[in-house]
Amino acid sequence: MRDSDNEIRRFMLATNKIDGVYYYIAKKMGINENTLAVLYALDDGKPHSQKQICEEWLIPKTTISTIIKELIDAGYVNLVPGKHTKEKTICLTEKGENYVNKILVVVYEAEQRAMERTQKEFSPEFVEAIDQFSDYLYEEFEKIEKK
C-alpha cells in the first residue's frame, strides 16, 4: 500500500461524512439533499441556469429539472428567458428568498462555526487545497472516461 492510499481513504471517508451531514440536515428539514444543494446554489445572489447548476454541482439534468419544477410549483422560483441564450435563468421569488433564508440559516450557522474551529487548528488554505484536489480528481476521472 502506498503512503498516499491511507490519506486518500481518510479523505474519501471525510467527504462521505460531509455529504452525510448535509443529507441528514436536509432530511430533518423535510427536503432531499439535491433540493438543498439547488437552494444553496441559488442563494449566492448570482443568476443561474439549470445547466450551470448541473455542471457545477454534478447533479444530473433530470434531477435538476424535477427540483426546479417542484420549486416553481411551490412558488419559490421563476424561470426568466436569457438575453443571449435559450437557457432560462432561475430566479428566487420573494417567497423563495424567505424559504431559502429559513432553510439555510441553520446550515450557514453550523458551517460557519465548523469553519472557524477548523481554521483555528489548520491553515485557511486547506479550502484551496481541497478545491484543487477536487479539480485534479475530476480531470483524472475524465481521462479514464475517454479511454
N, C-alpha and C positions, 0 to 999 in steps of 0.2 A: 504494500500500500504506500503510495506517495504521501509526503508530508501534507500536501495540499488537499488530499482526499478527505481527511478529517475536518479541515477547515471548511471545505465546500459542503460537507454533510451538515456541519453545525449551522452554516449559513442557510442551507435549504430548510432545515428544521425551524430556524428562526423566522424565515419568510412565511413558512406554512403556519406558524403560530400567529404571526401578524395577520395573515389572511383569516385565520380562525377567529381572532378577536373581532375583526370587522364583521364577519359572518354572524357572530353571536350578538353583537350590538344591533345589527340590522334586524335580526330575528326578534330581539327584545322590543324594537320599535315597530314591529309589525310589517316590515318590508323585507324584500330579499336583498342580498348583498350587491347584486348588479344594479338595482334601483338606487341603493345607497351610493354606489360609485358614480352613477349618472348625475345624481343630485349634487354630489361632491364636485364633479367636473363643471356643472353649470354654475356653481356658487363662486367662481373666481372672477365674476364681473366681465368676462370676455365673451364674444359671440362664439358659438359652437355649432357645427353641423353634426348630423348623425355619423357621417363618415369619419369626421375628425375624432369624435369620442371613441368610435370603434377602433381606429388606428392607434390612438394614444393610450387607451386603457385596455387594449387587446380583448375586447368583448365582441362576440360575434354580431354581425349586422342584424340578423333576425332577432336576437335578444334586445339589441338597442331599439330596433323598430317597435317591438312589442312594448317595451318600457315607455317609449315616447308616446305611443298610442294611449297607454294607461294614464300617463301624466296629462295628456290633452283632455281625456275624458274626465279626469278629476278637476280640470280647470287650473292646473299648475303650470302648464307651458302652452305656448303658441308656436306655430311654425311660420316664419316670415320669409317670403321669397328673397333670394340673394340678388344682389345688383348685377354681378358679372358672372353668375353661375346658376345652374339649375338647382343646385343644392340649397335647401332651405336652412335658415338659421333658427336654432331653438332658443326661444326667449322665455324666461320665467315671467309669469304673470304676478300681479301683486299678491294674489292668494298663494302662488307658488313660492314667492320670496318669503312669505310668512311661514309657510310649511317647512321650507328648507332651513330657515333660521331656527325653528323649533326642533327639527330633527338633528341638525348638525351642531348645535351649541354644545351638546353633551360630548360629541365626538371631538370637536375642536378643543374643548377644555381638557379632556383626557390626553389628547395628542400633545398639547402644549406642556402639560405637567411632565409627561414622559420625556419629551424633548429636552426640557430644562434639566431634568435629572440626568439624562444621558450626556448632555453637553458639559455638565459639571465633572463627569468622570472621563470623558473622551473628547478628542478634538472635534470642533464643529465641522471639520472637513469630512467626517465619517459619512455624512449625507452625500457629498460629492463623490466619494469613493463608491458608495452603494449604487448611485446613479450611473457611474461609469461602468461598474461591473455589470449592471443590467443591460447597458448598451452593448458591451462586448459579448455577453451571453446571447443576446438577441442576434447579433451578427454571426456568431458561431453556429447557432441553430439554423439560420438562413442558409449558411453554406451547406449544411447537412441536407436540407430540403432540396437544394439544387443538384445534388449528386444523383 
